[in-house]
Every structure is written in C-alpha cells, then in structure tokens.
Amino acid sequence: MSVNSFSRFLHRFTPRSLPGRFFLVMVALILATQVIVNNLWETQSRNDQDQAIRDVAMNMALRVSATVEYFSSLPTRYRHVILNQLRDMGGTRYFVTLNREFIHIEPFQNTASHQIVLDVFRQTLEDNVTTHGKIQIAFSSPETLRVFNNDTLLKDLPDSWGQESLMVKPLALPVLVIQIAVGEGEWLYLATLMPDSSLMNNEQLSEPLKASYMAWMLILMFIASLLIQKMTRPFKKLSMAAQTFGRNLEPVPVSEAGCREYETTARAFNHMQKNIQHYMNDRKQLFSGISHDLKTPITRLRLRTELLDNDEERDAFNQDLNHLEMMVKSALQILSDTDIHENPEKISLKNLLDDIAQSACSVGQQVQVFTDNSPAVINGKPLAMRRCLENLIGNAVQYGQQAHVYLISVKGCIDIRIRDKGPGLPEGMEEEVFKPYFRLEHGKSCNPDGNGLGLITARHLVNIHGGYLKLRNYPEGGLEVALELPEDKH
C-alpha cells in the first residue's frame, strides 16, 4: 500500500471531529499498551508457571522412582502384601497396584503444562530407574480411568480403594498414570494427582477478574471521553464563532481562557475580528468621504460644461460626468446593499420566492417557481436574501426574457436554480462577470443604465449566509444561476 493510499484510507475511516480523533488515538494507545503489557506479563507468568511445574514434577518423579526401585527390590511374593497394607492404612496420595496386564489409557487432550509434566517424568524415570522394563506415562480423565485390569473403572471401586485420593468432586482433575514393567507379565501401576492443580490451569485470569478488568477499562475510557469533550469544547465554540463571523462580518467575541494553544488562537481570532471590523468601517467611511468630496467638483464641472459653446464638446463632457456620477452612486449603493444590519431569523425560501414571483408577474414579467413542496427554511437576514433573489431573478428577466426558478432540498442543503432564455455567457467568462463594473455587450444593449455591480452584490449576500453562487450555460440554452444554502433543521 502506497503512502497516498494509506493517507486516503486514514482520511476516509478516521473521525472528522477533533474529539473523535483524540478518542481514537487514546483507544489505540490503550489497546496497544494493554496488548504489549499483557503479552509481557503472560510470557513471564507462563515461564514462571512452567518452571514451577518442572520443579513439582521433578520432586514427584524422584519419589515415584524411589517407589519403583523399592518395589522392584522386593521379592515377588511380598509385593502384594505391602500394597494391601498401604491400601488399608489409607491417606496415601498415590494409587499403586501390581497388574497382570498393561492397562490402556483413553486419549487425553494434553495442554502445554501436561506435556511438561510428562517430559519431566519420562526423563527422570529413565535416568533413575534401573529396571529395563517398558515405561508408559500418560494423563487420564478420572471418569474413564481403569485400574487392576482393562475392565475395572476407578469410579466403580470403594472410596477407600482410591477414589478419595484420585477423584476430587465436583472437579474432574486429570490423573497422572505411570506403568512400568517390573517383571514378566507384571506391571507396577501408579496413579496420582498433581499436588497443586492450579499450576495445570492455562487460563491466566479468571472469568470474574476478566469481567472486572473490562468493566474498569470501559469506565476509564468513558471518563476519558468526557474529559476530551470538555477540553475540545472551546475549539468547537471557536469554530462556530468563525463561521458566524464569516457569514455576516459581525464580531463574535470568544473566551480566551483555556490551554496555551487555545488562548493563543482565541486571542489572535478576536484581534483579527477587530482589525477586519475596523477595515470595513474605514472602507465605508472612505467611500462616503470620496463620494461627498466628488459631488462638489462634479457639480462645478457641470456648470462649466454649460458655458461651452460647442454642442458636441458639451455633450461629450456631460456624458463623461454622468458616467462618473453613476460610478460614485453605484459604489455607495453596493455598500448599502451589502452592509445590512438586521437580526437573523428563520426564512422560508419557498414563501419568499413565491412572493417575488407574484410581484414580478403583477407587472407583466414571466417568472415561474417550481418546488418540491418542502418548506426550505434557512436562518438568515430576510431583507438581504430578498435583495439577492430579486436581483438574480430580475437579471434573468431583463437579460433572458423569462425566469424559471427551481427549489430543491437535498441532504441538509437548499439548491436554487434560476434559468433564463438569454444567450448565456461567452466561454471562460463565468468568473469575469463578477468583477466590479464589468459588463458584456448583451447586457449593455439590454440595460444601458446598468452599473455591473449586481452579481458581485448577490454573491456577497449569498456568502454571508454560508452558501455559494455559480454561473454556467445551461445545456438547453440560456444562463443558469446556481445557489446552494445550508438548510436550518432546528
């Protein structure tokens, strides 16, 4: 997998929010730590347990080898007598018999611990038992263990004959069985339990302990997630403040209390808002001052123009002055159109478009609205949104004869398409037309008094509502204006 593919994989499957990513990193680190620590702990515990099993098995094997040597040294006629006396005394941890046949042991599923015991016993007996008879060592379930011969089960014997030493109810502990040939047709049979049965248990943690461990881990992860939410909450508020400020350029002060990185960011954000607000105010005052200062020389030039004797020169001067005055008024108009001070509220775009279409139709304009019957509600400034839509619909009617407006709600967004029957835009001019005072020949011929500021004003009003505006030539002819606005779900 390449680096780019891995990056795309992470981008697609990791959470997009900062708390989600913090939580994912925390969970990954906890799991990785637990896996490493658990592996080290289990390895060490397994090694310690294996060594303890070897030590216990070695001691038992030495005692068994001593027992085998003792019975091998006894005359044959005394061996059964000694066994009967031991059985009558009771209390022994071994079940020992002399059998006339080799007893078959039912297969038993040995664990790693069982195999260690078998290996230690086999090696110890081979090294310490002088008899040259065959040695068989195996584990057996107490329920299927046979004694004396292949027809007698241990569980069928009286308690005093071995059940009390080899069967620990309700547990079914495996029994270690050693069979050694001590003579012709004679097998010394020894059966015993491991002195510490917990050593043979492969399960490192008990079920209650595992459940408690998982419960505490989940509790700690839940507490950690709450702390992460608390630590990242100021960043969420900062993000919301940035979105609000980006829409309407109204400063939204945020708290500067928090971690060092947040304090630095919040302080810089508040400072940026103040600078932008000062810039906007200075721009407005500058345009107002320029327009006021230009009125006097424009008026003075008009008076001087009237004193010209040449009619052609007088008309040319008047035309230039009219154009200059129009540019000044347009600059003031764009400021007043975009600097709308009103409180945001819920706006039904369906009702707003129906009202605009009804007003247009009342004066003979061709405007039709097609909706999917959804309310299409946004949170915004009603007057600003009305100016924006009236501007775009008016352009469609003026430059394209008619306006067909389509309103659709899709996945939390409201899509508005305004189509006309005009000539559309020349190729590559989709962004050029948003420049101030830029006009196409078709626009100049249809509306000589236009100023080329309508589209830039409309796009600014859409932007302050968190949306975007684009232009494209519709495949079936005419121009299509596409608006997308965030839908209000609350």
N, C-alpha and C positions, 0 to 999 in steps of 0.2 A: 504494500500500500504506500503510495507516494505521500509526501508531506502535504500537498494540496488536498488530496483525497481525505487524509486524516483530519485536516483543518475543517473541510466541509462536513465531515461526519460529526465532529465536535460541535460545530455551529448548528447543525440540524437537530441533534439529540440532547444538547445541554440546555438547561433552563435559560430564558432570556433575561429574567429579573436578577438583580444583584443578590437579594436574599436567597433565591433559589440556587444560584451558583455557590454562594457561601455554604449553604446547607449541603449541596452535593459534594463539595470539597471536604467538608467536615466528615460526612458519612464515609467518603472514600478513605480518608486518613484513619478514621476509627477502625474501619474494616481491615485496612492494610496492617495497622498496628496489632489488631487482635489476631489476625492470621499469623503474623510473624512471631508475636509473643506466645501464642497458643502452640505454634509449631515447636518453638524452642522449649517451652515448658513440657509439652508432651514427649519430645525427644529425650529430655533429661529425666523425666519421670519414668519413661519406658526403659531407659538404661539402668536407672536405679532399681526398678522393679525386676528387670531381668537379672541383675546381679544378686538381688535378694533371693530370687527363685533358685539361682545356681547354688548359693550358699546353703539354702534349706535342703535342696535336692542332694547336694553333696553329703550333708550330715546324715540324711535319711539313707542314702545309698551306702554309706560306710556302716551304718547299723545293720542294714539288710545284708551286706556282705559278711559281717561278723556272724549274723544269724545263720546264713548259708554255710559258712565254714564250720560253725558249731554242729549243725545237723549232719553235715557231711562226715564229721569225725565220729558221730555216734554209731554204735552197732545197729544194724538194721532192726533188730527185734526191740530196741529201746526207743526208737524214734516215735512210734505211735503212742507209747506210754507217756512220753514227755509232752506230746501235743495234747493228749486228753487232760493231763494235769493243768496245762496252761489254760485250756478252754474252760475247765471247772473253776479256776481261780477268777476269771473274768478281769475286766479293766484294761486289758491289753489293747494297744492301738493297731495291732496287726491281726489279720485273719490268716492263720498258717495251717496248711494241710499237706499231707503226702498223698498224692493221687496216682492211680494206676494208668492214667491216660492223660494225654495233652488236651487241655480244655480250650476250645475255640472261643475267641472273644469277638463279639459283634463289633463291626466297624464303628469307630467313634470319630467325630469331626474334631480333630485336634487344632487348637489355636497355637500361636507362636509360643505362648507360655508353656503349654503342654509339651510342645516339641522340645523346648529347652530341658524340661524335666526328663524326658525320655532319653535325650542325648547324654545328659549328665549321668543318669543311672546306668546306661549301657556302657559308657566309658569307664565308670568307677567299678562296676562289677567285673568287667573284662580285665581290669588291672589288678583287682584284689581277690577275686575268687579263683581258687586253684583248680576247682573241678573243670574238667574239659567237656562237660555236658553242654547241650544247646541252651541258650538263654533267650527267653522271649519276654519283652516288656511292652505293655500297651495300656491305654486308658479304656475304661468301660463304663457305661451307664449302670447305676445300681439296679435299675429295673430289669435289665437283661443279663446281669452278671450271673454266670454259672459257677458253682463250686462242687468239689468232690468228683463230679463227672459232668458229662455234657447234657445230662437230663435234669439236673437239680439246680434250681434257681435260688439265689441268696434270699430273696424275699419270702420263699416258702419255708425257710428254717426258723427255729425258735429264736427269740431275741438274744438269748444268751449265747447263741452259736455264732453270732457275727453281725446280726442286724444292728445292734446298738452301737457298734464301732464303725460300721461302713455305711449305714443309712441314716441320714440326718433329715428327718421330715420337718417341714414340708419341702426342704431343699432337695434337689437331685444332684448332689455333688459327684463329679466323676471319680471313679475308683482306679487307683494305680495297681495293676496286676503284674507280678513278676513270676514267671515259671522257669525253673531251672532243672534240667535233667541231672539227678544225683545218683542214678543207677540204672540198671537195665529195667525198662518199663516202670520207672518210678520218677515222679516229678514233684519237686518241692514247690508248693503254690503259696505265694504271699500276696495279700491284698491289703491296701491301706489308703487312707485319705491324706491329702496334703495338710500339714498342721495349721496353715493359715490359708483358708480358701480364698480370701480377698486378693492374695497375690496372683491368683489364676484368672482374675476378672480383667478383661481387656478394656472395659469401659472406664475411662478416666474420671468422668463426672457423673454423678447420679442424676436421675431424671429431675427430682425436685431442685437440685442445685443448678442444672441447666436452665430450668424454667425461671428460677430466681435470677440467674445471670442475664437471661434475655430480657426479663421484665425491667431490671435496673438499667440495662443498656437503652431500652426504648424510652424510659423515663428521662434519662440523661440527654438523649437526643431530642426529646420534646422540649426540655428546658433550654437546651442549646438553640433550638429553632426559635423559641420566644425571644431569647437574647439577641439573636441575629436580626429578627424583625425589629426589635427595639433600636438596635444600632443603625440599621439601614433606613428607618422611618424618616429621619431628616433629609436623606438624599431623595426619597420619594417626594417629599414636600417641595424640595428644591426643583425637582423635575417638573412638577405641576406648576410652580411659580414661573419657570422659564417658558412653559407652553402658554400660560395666560399672558405673560408679557409679550411673547412673540406674536400673539393674535391681535392685541389692541394697543400695545406700546404704553400701557398704563403700569407704572411701577408697582410691583408686589413685593414689599419688604419681607425677607425671610430671617428667621432667627440665626444668629451666628454662634450659638452655643453647641458644642459637640466635640468630636475628636479633632486633632490638629488639622488633618486633611480637609475635613468638612468646614472647619472655621475659615481656613484659607479660601476655599471655594466659595462659601457663602458671602464672605467679605468682598471678594472680587466681583461676585454677581450683583450684590447691592450697589457697589461702586459703579459697575457697568450700567445698571439701570439709571442711576442718577446722571451719568455722562450722556447717555442716549436721550434722556428726557430734556436735559439742558440743550443738547444739539437740536432736538425737534423744536423747542421753544425759540432758540436762536434763529433757526431757519424760518420759522413763521414770522418772527419779528423782522428778519432781513427782507423777506418778500414783501411784507406790508410796508416797510420803510421805503424799499425801492419803488414800489408801485405809487406810493404817495409822492415820493420825490420826482417821479417821472411825469406825474399829471401836470405839474406846473410848466415844465419845458414843452410838453406836447401841446398844451393849450396855447402857449406863446408861439409855437411853430405854426399852429393853425391860423392864428391871427396874421402872422407874417405871410403865410401862404395866400391868404385872401388879398394881399396887396400886390400879388404878382399880376402882371398884365397879360402874360402868355397863358392862354387857357390850357394848353397841353401840359405845360410845366406845372400849373396849379393842380390839375387833376392827378398828375403823377405824384406830386408831394402829398396830396390828400390821401391817395391810395396807400402810400407808404406809412403815413401817420395812422390810418385806420388799422393797418396790419400790426403796427407796433402797439397800438392801444388794445387790440384784440389779444395779443400775446400777454400783455400785462394782466388783463382781466381773466384770461384763461389760467394763468399761474395762480392768481388769487382763488379762482374757482376750484382748482384741484386741491388746494389747501383746505378749503371749506368742505369739500366733498369727503376728503379722507380723514379730516380731524373732527369726527362726530362724537360728541360727548353724550352718551346715553347708557343707561344701565342694561346689561344683557338680560334677556328673558326668553322664554320658550316661544319659538316661531313655527307655525305650521306652513311649510313651503307650499303645500297644495292649496291652502286657502289664499296665500299671498299671490301665487301665480294665477289662480282663478280671478282674483280681484284685478290684477294687472291686465289680464286678457279681456275682461269685461270692459274695463276703461278704454282699452285700445279699440275694441270693436265698436264702442259707442261713438267713436269719431271716424269710423269707416276703415280702420286698419284690419288686416287679415292676420289674426293671431288665434291659434288653437293650442289647447293644452291637453296632453294625453298622460294619464297617471295610472298606477297600479292599485289605486284606492287605498294606499297606505297613507297615514297622516303626515309622514315625512317631517318630523319635528326636529329642529336644531335649537341650540342655545346660542343666541346672538343678539345683535342690535337690529331691531326691526327697521328703523329708518335707513340705516346703512345698507341692509340687504335689499330693501325696496329700491333704493337708488341704483344699486348694482344690477339687479334684474331688469329694471325699467330701461337702463342704459343699453344692455345687451339686446333685449327684445326690440327696443327702438331702432338700434343699428340694423338688426335683421330685416325689419320692415322697410327702413329707409333705403338700405343698400341692396336688399334682396327681395323686395316686393311683399314678402309674407314671412311669418314666423311660426314654425311648428315646434312646440316645446314638449319634451318627454321627461317625465319624472319617475324615477325607479329607486326603490330602497334595496340595497344589496349588502348583506354581511356587515351591518353597522355603519354603512356609508350611504349617502344620498347622491344619486347620479342625475344630473340635469343636462339635457342635450337640447340646444337651440339651433334649428336648421332653417336656412333660407333658400331662395331660388336665384341668388345672385351669381356672378361669375366666379366667386371664390377668390383665393389668393394665388399670386404667382408662386412658382415652386421656390422653396427656400426662404420665403418671407414670413414664416409663421412667428418668428420672434422679432423681426424688424418692426412689425406694426405696433409693437408695444413701446417703441421709443417715443418720447415726448415730441409732439408737433409733427410726427411722421404721418404722411397721408399718401394714399395711392391715387392714381388718376381717376379711377372709377369713383372713389369717394369724393374727390374734388368736384367732379361733374354732378354728382347727385346732391351734394350738400356743400356749396361753396363757402358757407359761413362756419363750417366745422373747424375745430382747433387741433384735432389729433391727440386729445388727452383723455378721451372716453375709455379706451381699452385699458390704459395703464391705471386709471382710477378704479375701474371694475376689478382688475386683478388684485389691486391693493386691498379692496374691500373683501374679496374672497379670501385673501391670505390672512387677514386679521380674524377671520372666522375659522382658521385652521384648515382651509381647503386649498384647492389649486384650480387654475383655469388654463385651458389649452385650446388652440385653434387648429383645425385641419379641414381640408377639402373633402366633402362628402362624396363617396364613390358615385352616387346617382346624380350629382350635380349640386352646386351651391356650397356654402360655408357651414361648418358645424362647430359650434362653441360648446366645449365640454367642461362642466363644473362638477367637482366632487367635494362634498362637505360631510363632516362627521355627524352622524345621527345621534340625537340625545335620547338615551334609553331610560332615563330616570323619570 
